[in-house]
Amino acid sequence: MKTLRNILQEVEVLQLTGNADQSVAGLAIDSRKVKSGFLFAAIVGWQQDGHQYINTAIANGATVVLCSTLPSTLEEAVTYVLVKNTSEALAIVANEFFNHPSAAVKLVGVTGTNGKTTVATLLFQLFTALGYKCGLISTVKNLIGDEAYTAEHTTPDAISLNGLMRTMVDAGCTHVFMECSSHAIHQHRITGLHFDGALFTNITHDHLDYHKTFDEYIRVKKAFFDGLSADAFAISNADDKRGTIMLQNCNGRRLMYALKTAADFKGKIVENNLTGLIMDINGKEVHFRMIGEFNAYNLLAVYGAAVNLGEDADQVLAVLSNLHGAEGRFDYTVSANEKVIGIVDYAHTPDALLNVLATIKKLQQGNEQVITVVGCGGDRDKTKRPLMAAAACEYSTKAILTSDNPRTEDPQEILNDMLRDMKSEHKRKCVVIADRREAIRTAIMLSQPGDIILVAGKGHEKYQDINGVKHHFDDKEELINNFQELSK
């Protein structure tokens, strides 16, 4: 068991009141999870301030309190550690407490607005197929080899993250691939980790409810690359207009991938249809099972990372050609008799939705209808709501606006935001059905043989969040069940 002095050695402590040589039994940011001998970190969060729960944590057995503001009354039996930023200090403490797990593996982080899950999942699948035992930390699931752990957030809190990585190391993992969300970067959840490589996919408007401005969102993403060590590699998308910005001031090896401009990892789409992609990558032509231009970018990013991790380029391409990507990302099924194509995708930003619809347009072989079912999440960025509706209407034959995860908002108010300032020609294409199950059923009833139905926004999720309660709901399951009814 480590002492407090041990785990504070890399932390800039402003004031320490109490015993620095006591043992620390565990770490917690939730006062309800505190046990005897624990260190409780009072995190100033987006919605709550952990300093309000210091007394509860002490009552539950905390003997150390890490905080950025000292309580007015100090308990004699408790040691108080005052720091400037509790979140940043906790990440360093957690890293030390769990014996620097990130330094014991090849750790690659993936950031960007869209594509993080697919890239991280492909890397996990690729290196597993190459014979390594790997860990995956993603929106969809956390994996240690073939053992799955539920993912509550895109990137876990600093304690859970370091604990999970320690479990991965102890289980024999040599490589770990993780999504690094902007929230996680800003909240210092990944501070102190040793990254061997970092990937940037793209950046579009998202999470402005949290970051407030697009410039701040970009700055936070860039901070991930700014913090890399000189022995790490950083690979960015040269076709994204902020791709080069991400690598400015980066100390690591700076590399680029692209379809449209010169790059270290240069790709060209030769064919793109429902059987997959044929691409030329750095002069080698390869057939991939994955579909769409956005997946061409994802494959290039993965290829670049694998080569920089020392793998043979030809072998990497051979294995990649057989991989399928992440659940709920352009995940399609076909009805038995009518051959209606149903596609489930996580696209929940205007740019992601446009990318998916652009891919579908390229797959069309005639005059098939494209029917899009889409909603917007509650308690999230409201500025993207009318943009999501406009994208769906502009590039679909018919758009059905519906509920996503309303959370604590009224679904109708969310739909009203989506309809705000809608063009008259878009209104003629648009149907509003608040009940998501009914919206999907209606899309299938409106379809003709060979049509394409896109159900966007939730992807892999198996629930619908309504007033804090998660009700079972699976977009792909709904499509399959309705297709079976249609075929009877």
LINHU-V164826 format. One record per residue. N is the residue number from 1. RES is the residue in one small letter. SS is DSSP state (h for helix, s for strand, l for the rest). BURIAL is b if it has 16 or more other ideal C-beta (glycine too) atoms within 10 Angstrom, else e. Layout:
n=N res=RES ss=SS burial=BURIAL
n=N res=RES ss=SS burial=BURIAL
This chain:
n=1 res=m ss=l burial=e
n=2 res=k ss=l burial=e
n=3 res=t ss=s burial=e
n=4 res=l ss=h burial=b
n=5 res=r ss=h burial=e
n=6 res=n ss=h burial=e
n=7 res=i ss=h burial=b
n=8 res=l ss=l burial=b
n=9 res=q ss=l burial=e
n=10 res=e ss=l burial=e
n=11 res=v ss=l burial=b
n=12 res=e ss=l burial=e
n=13 res=v ss=s burial=e
n=14 res=l ss=s burial=e
n=15 res=q ss=s burial=e
n=16 res=l ss=s burial=b
n=17 res=t ss=s burial=e
n=18 res=g ss=l burial=b
n=19 res=n ss=l burial=e
n=20 res=a ss=l burial=e
n=21 res=d ss=l burial=e
n=22 res=q ss=l burial=b
n=23 res=s ss=s burial=e
n=24 res=v ss=l burial=b
n=25 res=a ss=l burial=b
n=26 res=g ss=s burial=b
n=27 res=l ss=s burial=b
n=28 res=a ss=s burial=b
n=29 res=i ss=l burial=b
n=30 res=d ss=l burial=e
n=31 res=s ss=h burial=b
n=32 res=r ss=h burial=e
n=33 res=k ss=h burial=e
n=34 res=v ss=l burial=b
n=35 res=k ss=l burial=e
n=36 res=s ss=l burial=e
n=37 res=g ss=l burial=e
n=38 res=f ss=s burial=b
n=39 res=l ss=s burial=b
n=40 res=f ss=s burial=b
n=41 res=a ss=s burial=b
n=42 res=a ss=l burial=b
n=43 res=i ss=l burial=b
n=44 res=v ss=s burial=e
n=45 res=g ss=l burial=e
n=46 res=w ss=l burial=e
n=47 res=q ss=l burial=e
n=48 res=q ss=l burial=e
n=49 res=d ss=s burial=e
n=50 res=g ss=h burial=b
n=51 res=h ss=h burial=b
n=52 res=q ss=h burial=e
n=53 res=y ss=h burial=b
n=54 res=i ss=h burial=b
n=55 res=n ss=h burial=e
n=56 res=t ss=h burial=e
n=57 res=a ss=h burial=b
n=58 res=i ss=h burial=b
n=59 res=a ss=h burial=e
n=60 res=n ss=l burial=b
n=61 res=g ss=l burial=e
n=62 res=a ss=l burial=b
n=63 res=t ss=l burial=b
n=64 res=v ss=s burial=b
n=65 res=v ss=s burial=b
n=66 res=l ss=s burial=b
n=67 res=c ss=s burial=b
n=68 res=s ss=l burial=b
n=69 res=t ss=l burial=e
n=70 res=l ss=l burial=b
n=71 res=p ss=l burial=e
n=72 res=s ss=l burial=e
n=73 res=t ss=l burial=e
n=74 res=l ss=l burial=e
n=75 res=e ss=l burial=b
n=76 res=e ss=l burial=e
n=77 res=a ss=l burial=e
n=78 res=v ss=l burial=b
n=79 res=t ss=s burial=b
n=80 res=y ss=s burial=b
n=81 res=v ss=s burial=b
n=82 res=l ss=s burial=b
n=83 res=v ss=s burial=b
n=84 res=k ss=l burial=e
n=85 res=n ss=l burial=e
n=86 res=t ss=h burial=b
n=87 res=s ss=h burial=b
n=88 res=e ss=h burial=b
n=89 res=a ss=h burial=b
n=90 res=l ss=h burial=b
n=91 res=a ss=h burial=b
n=92 res=i ss=h burial=b
n=93 res=v ss=h burial=b
n=94 res=a ss=h burial=b
n=95 res=n ss=h burial=b
n=96 res=e ss=h burial=b
n=97 res=f ss=h burial=b
n=98 res=f ss=l burial=b
n=99 res=n ss=l burial=e
n=100 res=h ss=l burial=b
n=101 res=p ss=h burial=b
n=102 res=s ss=h burial=b
n=103 res=a ss=h burial=e
n=104 res=a ss=h burial=b
n=105 res=v ss=l burial=b
n=106 res=k ss=s burial=b
n=107 res=l ss=s burial=b
n=108 res=v ss=s burial=b
n=109 res=g ss=s burial=b
n=110 res=v ss=s burial=b
n=111 res=t ss=s burial=b
n=112 res=g ss=l burial=b
n=113 res=t ss=l burial=b
n=114 res=n ss=l burial=b
n=115 res=g ss=l burial=b
n=116 res=k ss=h burial=b
n=117 res=t ss=h burial=b
n=118 res=t ss=h burial=b
n=119 res=v ss=h burial=b
n=120 res=a ss=h burial=b
n=121 res=t ss=h burial=b
n=122 res=l ss=h burial=b
n=123 res=l ss=h burial=b
n=124 res=f ss=h burial=b
n=125 res=q ss=h burial=b
n=126 res=l ss=h burial=b
n=127 res=f ss=h burial=b
n=128 res=t ss=h burial=b
n=129 res=a ss=h burial=b
n=130 res=l ss=l burial=b
n=131 res=g ss=l burial=e
n=132 res=y ss=l burial=b
n=133 res=k ss=l burial=b
n=134 res=c ss=s burial=b
n=135 res=g ss=s burial=b
n=136 res=l ss=s burial=b
n=137 res=i ss=s burial=b
n=138 res=s ss=l burial=b
n=139 res=t ss=l burial=b
n=140 res=v ss=l burial=b
n=141 res=k ss=s burial=b
n=142 res=n ss=s burial=b
n=143 res=l ss=s burial=b
n=144 res=i ss=s burial=b
n=145 res=g ss=l burial=b
n=146 res=d ss=l burial=e
n=147 res=e ss=s burial=e
n=148 res=a ss=s burial=e
n=149 res=y ss=s burial=b
n=150 res=t ss=s burial=e
n=151 res=a ss=l burial=b
n=152 res=e ss=l burial=e
n=153 res=h ss=l burial=e
n=154 res=t ss=l burial=b
n=155 res=t ss=l burial=b
n=156 res=p ss=l burial=b
n=157 res=d ss=l burial=b
n=158 res=a ss=h burial=b
n=159 res=i ss=h burial=b
n=160 res=s ss=h burial=b
n=161 res=l ss=h burial=b
n=162 res=n ss=h burial=b
n=163 res=g ss=h burial=b
n=164 res=l ss=h burial=b
n=165 res=m ss=h burial=b
n=166 res=r ss=h burial=b
n=167 res=t ss=h burial=b
n=168 res=m ss=h burial=b
n=169 res=v ss=h burial=b
n=170 res=d ss=h burial=e
n=171 res=a ss=l burial=e
n=172 res=g ss=l burial=e
n=173 res=c ss=l burial=b
n=174 res=t ss=l burial=e
n=175 res=h ss=s burial=b
n=176 res=v ss=s burial=b
n=177 res=f ss=s burial=b
n=178 res=m ss=s burial=b
n=179 res=e ss=s burial=b
n=180 res=c ss=l burial=b
n=181 res=s ss=l burial=b
n=182 res=s ss=h burial=b
n=183 res=h ss=h burial=b
n=184 res=a ss=h burial=b
n=185 res=i ss=h burial=b
n=186 res=h ss=h burial=b
n=187 res=q ss=l burial=b
n=188 res=h ss=l burial=b
n=189 res=r ss=l burial=b
n=190 res=i ss=l burial=b
n=191 res=t ss=l burial=b
n=192 res=g ss=l burial=b
n=193 res=l ss=l burial=b
n=194 res=h ss=l burial=b
n=195 res=f ss=l burial=b
n=196 res=d ss=l burial=b
n=197 res=g ss=s burial=b
n=198 res=a ss=s burial=b
n=199 res=l ss=s burial=b
n=200 res=f ss=s burial=b
n=201 res=t ss=l burial=b
n=202 res=n ss=l burial=b
n=203 res=i ss=l burial=b
n=204 res=t ss=l burial=b
n=205 res=h ss=l burial=e
n=206 res=d ss=l burial=b
n=207 res=h ss=l burial=b
n=208 res=l ss=h burial=b
n=209 res=d ss=h burial=e
n=210 res=y ss=h burial=b
n=211 res=h ss=h burial=b
n=212 res=k ss=l burial=e
n=213 res=t ss=l burial=e
n=214 res=f ss=h burial=b
n=215 res=d ss=h burial=e
n=216 res=e ss=h burial=e
n=217 res=y ss=h burial=b
n=218 res=i ss=h burial=b
n=219 res=r ss=h burial=b
n=220 res=v ss=h burial=b
n=221 res=k ss=h burial=b
n=222 res=k ss=h burial=b
n=223 res=a ss=h burial=e
n=224 res=f ss=h burial=b
n=225 res=f ss=h burial=b
n=226 res=d ss=h burial=e
n=227 res=g ss=l burial=b
n=228 res=l ss=l burial=b
n=229 res=s ss=l burial=e
n=230 res=a ss=l burial=e
n=231 res=d ss=l burial=e
n=232 res=a ss=l burial=b
n=233 res=f ss=s burial=b
n=234 res=a ss=s burial=b
n=235 res=i ss=s burial=b
n=236 res=s ss=s burial=b
n=237 res=n ss=s burial=b
n=238 res=a ss=l burial=b
n=239 res=d ss=l burial=b
n=240 res=d ss=l burial=b
n=241 res=k ss=l burial=e
n=242 res=r ss=l burial=b
n=243 res=g ss=h burial=b
n=244 res=t ss=h burial=e
n=245 res=i ss=h burial=b
n=246 res=m ss=h burial=b
n=247 res=l ss=h burial=b
n=248 res=q ss=l burial=e
n=249 res=n ss=l burial=e
n=250 res=c ss=l burial=b
n=251 res=n ss=l burial=e
n=252 res=g ss=l burial=b
n=253 res=r ss=s burial=b
n=254 res=r ss=s burial=b
n=255 res=l ss=s burial=b
n=256 res=m ss=s burial=b
n=257 res=y ss=s burial=b
n=258 res=a ss=s burial=b
n=259 res=l ss=l burial=b
n=260 res=k ss=l burial=e
n=261 res=t ss=l burial=e
n=262 res=a ss=l burial=e
n=263 res=a ss=l burial=b
n=264 res=d ss=l burial=b
n=265 res=f ss=s burial=b
n=266 res=k ss=s burial=b
n=267 res=g ss=s burial=b
n=268 res=k ss=s burial=e
n=269 res=i ss=s burial=e
n=270 res=v ss=s burial=e
n=271 res=e ss=s burial=e
n=272 res=n ss=s burial=b
n=273 res=n ss=s burial=e
n=274 res=l ss=l burial=e
n=275 res=t ss=l burial=e
n=276 res=g ss=s burial=b
n=277 res=l ss=s burial=b
n=278 res=i ss=s burial=b
n=279 res=m ss=s burial=b
n=280 res=d ss=s burial=e
n=281 res=i ss=s burial=b
n=282 res=n ss=l burial=b
n=283 res=g ss=l burial=e
n=284 res=k ss=s burial=e
n=285 res=e ss=s burial=e
n=286 res=v ss=s burial=b
n=287 res=h ss=s burial=e
n=288 res=f ss=s burial=b
n=289 res=r ss=l burial=e
n=290 res=m ss=l burial=b
n=291 res=i ss=l burial=b
n=292 res=g ss=l burial=b
n=293 res=e ss=h burial=b
n=294 res=f ss=h burial=b
n=295 res=n ss=h burial=b
n=296 res=a ss=h burial=b
n=297 res=y ss=h burial=b
n=298 res=n ss=h burial=b
n=299 res=l ss=h burial=b
n=300 res=l ss=h burial=b
n=301 res=a ss=h burial=b
n=302 res=v ss=h burial=b
n=303 res=y ss=h burial=b
n=304 res=g ss=h burial=b
n=305 res=a ss=h burial=b
n=306 res=a ss=h burial=b
n=307 res=v ss=h burial=b
n=308 res=n ss=h burial=b
n=309 res=l ss=l burial=b
n=310 res=g ss=l burial=e
n=311 res=e ss=l burial=b
n=312 res=d ss=l burial=e
n=313 res=a ss=h burial=e
n=314 res=d ss=h burial=e
n=315 res=q ss=h burial=e
n=316 res=v ss=h burial=b
n=317 res=l ss=h burial=b
n=318 res=a ss=h burial=e
n=319 res=v ss=h burial=b
n=320 res=l ss=h burial=b
n=321 res=s ss=l burial=b
n=322 res=n ss=l burial=e
n=323 res=l ss=l burial=b
n=324 res=h ss=l burial=e
n=325 res=g ss=l burial=b
n=326 res=a ss=l burial=b
n=327 res=e ss=l burial=b
n=328 res=g ss=l burial=b
n=329 res=r ss=l burial=b
n=330 res=f ss=l burial=b
n=331 res=d ss=s burial=b
n=332 res=y ss=s burial=b
n=333 res=t ss=s burial=e
n=334 res=v ss=s burial=e
n=335 res=s ss=l burial=b
n=336 res=a ss=l burial=e
n=337 res=n ss=l burial=e
n=338 res=e ss=l burial=b
n=339 res=k ss=l burial=e
n=340 res=v ss=l burial=b
n=341 res=i ss=s burial=b
n=342 res=g ss=s burial=b
n=343 res=i ss=s burial=b
n=344 res=v ss=s burial=b
n=345 res=d ss=s burial=b
n=346 res=y ss=l burial=b
n=347 res=a ss=l burial=b
n=348 res=h ss=l burial=b
n=349 res=t ss=l burial=b
n=350 res=p ss=h burial=b
n=351 res=d ss=h burial=b
n=352 res=a ss=h burial=b
n=353 res=l ss=h burial=b
n=354 res=l ss=h burial=b
n=355 res=n ss=h burial=b
n=356 res=v ss=h burial=b
n=357 res=l ss=h burial=b
n=358 res=a ss=h burial=e
n=359 res=t ss=h burial=b
n=360 res=i ss=h burial=b
n=361 res=k ss=h burial=e
n=362 res=k ss=h burial=e
n=363 res=l ss=h burial=b
n=364 res=q ss=l burial=e
n=365 res=q ss=l burial=e
n=366 res=g ss=l burial=e
n=367 res=n ss=l burial=e
n=368 res=e ss=l burial=b
n=369 res=q ss=l burial=b
n=370 res=v ss=s burial=b
n=371 res=i ss=s burial=b
n=372 res=t ss=s burial=b
n=373 res=v ss=s burial=b
n=374 res=v ss=s burial=b
n=375 res=g ss=l burial=b
n=376 res=c ss=l burial=b
n=377 res=g ss=l burial=b
n=378 res=g ss=l burial=b
n=379 res=d ss=l burial=e
n=380 res=r ss=l burial=b
n=381 res=d ss=l burial=b
n=382 res=k ss=l burial=b
n=383 res=t ss=l burial=e
n=384 res=k ss=l burial=b
n=385 res=r ss=h burial=b
n=386 res=p ss=h burial=b
n=387 res=l ss=h burial=b
n=388 res=m ss=h burial=b
n=389 res=a ss=h burial=b
n=390 res=a ss=h burial=b
n=391 res=a ss=h burial=b
n=392 res=a ss=h burial=b
n=393 res=c ss=h burial=b
n=394 res=e ss=h burial=e
n=395 res=y ss=l burial=b
n=396 res=s ss=l burial=b
n=397 res=t ss=l burial=b
n=398 res=k ss=s burial=b
n=399 res=a ss=s burial=b
n=400 res=i ss=s burial=b
n=401 res=l ss=s burial=b
n=402 res=t ss=l burial=b
n=403 res=s ss=l burial=b
n=404 res=d ss=l burial=b
n=405 res=n ss=l burial=b
n=406 res=p ss=l burial=b
n=407 res=r ss=s burial=b
n=408 res=t ss=l burial=e
n=409 res=e ss=l burial=b
n=410 res=d ss=l burial=e
n=411 res=p ss=h burial=b
n=412 res=q ss=h burial=e
n=413 res=e ss=h burial=e
n=414 res=i ss=h burial=b
n=415 res=l ss=h burial=b
n=416 res=n ss=h burial=e
n=417 res=d ss=h burial=b
n=418 res=m ss=h burial=b
n=419 res=l ss=h burial=b
n=420 res=r ss=l burial=e
n=421 res=d ss=l burial=e
n=422 res=m ss=l burial=b
n=423 res=k ss=l burial=e
n=424 res=s ss=h burial=e
n=425 res=e ss=h burial=e
n=426 res=h ss=h burial=b
n=427 res=k ss=h burial=e
n=428 res=r ss=l burial=e
n=429 res=k ss=l burial=b
n=430 res=c ss=s burial=b
n=431 res=v ss=s burial=e
n=432 res=v ss=s burial=e
n=433 res=i ss=l burial=b
n=434 res=a ss=l burial=b
n=435 res=d ss=l burial=e
n=436 res=r ss=h burial=b
n=437 res=r ss=h burial=b
n=438 res=e ss=h burial=e
n=439 res=a ss=h burial=b
n=440 res=i ss=h burial=b
n=441 res=r ss=h burial=b
n=442 res=t ss=h burial=b
n=443 res=a ss=h burial=b
n=444 res=i ss=h burial=b
n=445 res=m ss=h burial=e
n=446 res=l ss=h burial=e
n=447 res=s ss=l burial=b
n=448 res=q ss=l burial=e
n=449 res=p ss=l burial=e
n=450 res=g ss=l burial=b
n=451 res=d ss=l burial=b
n=452 res=i ss=s burial=b
n=453 res=i ss=s burial=b
n=454 res=l ss=s burial=b
n=455 res=v ss=s burial=b
n=456 res=a ss=s burial=b
n=457 res=g ss=l burial=b
n=458 res=k ss=l burial=b
n=459 res=g ss=l burial=b
n=460 res=h ss=l burial=b
n=461 res=e ss=l burial=b
n=462 res=k ss=l burial=e
n=463 res=y ss=s burial=e
n=464 res=q ss=s burial=b
n=465 res=d ss=s burial=b
n=466 res=i ss=s burial=b
n=467 res=n ss=l burial=e
n=468 res=g ss=l burial=e
n=469 res=v ss=s burial=e
n=470 res=k ss=s burial=e
n=471 res=h ss=s burial=e
n=472 res=h ss=s burial=e
n=473 res=f ss=l burial=b
n=474 res=d ss=l burial=b
n=475 res=d ss=h burial=b
n=476 res=k ss=h burial=b
n=477 res=e ss=h burial=e
n=478 res=e ss=h burial=b
n=479 res=l ss=h burial=b
n=480 res=i ss=h burial=e
n=481 res=n ss=h burial=e
n=482 res=n ss=h burial=b
n=483 res=f ss=h burial=b
n=484 res=q ss=h burial=e
n=485 res=e ss=h burial=e
n=486 res=l ss=h burial=b
n=487 res=s ss=h burial=e
n=488 res=k ss=l burial=e
